[in-house]
Amino acid sequence: MFHKVKNVNALPDYKLSVQFCEGVTKIYDIAPLFEKYGFFLPLKGSPELFSSVIVDQGGYGIIWNDDIDISCDELWANSG
């Protein structure tokens, strides 16, 4: 089941406030991804890029650019 994303906001310390279409809001910490996946490192080096996060068309995830995204399932499953 997809938990589509309705809205996303960048927070301090590389956290994201993710609001899902069901009305649930969760906090997702992307900091652990910096060590696991190198393609997330540009977000660590650029607060402007990190803050530019948007919901992907259709709500199936969030994106920063053509190279950096996170799926709605990942956000739902691994958010607090």
Secondary structure, 3 states (H helix, E strand, C coil): CCCCEEEEEEEHHHEEEEEECCCCEEEEECHHHHHHCHHHHHHHHCHHHHHCCEECCCCCEEECCCCCEEEHHHHHHCCC
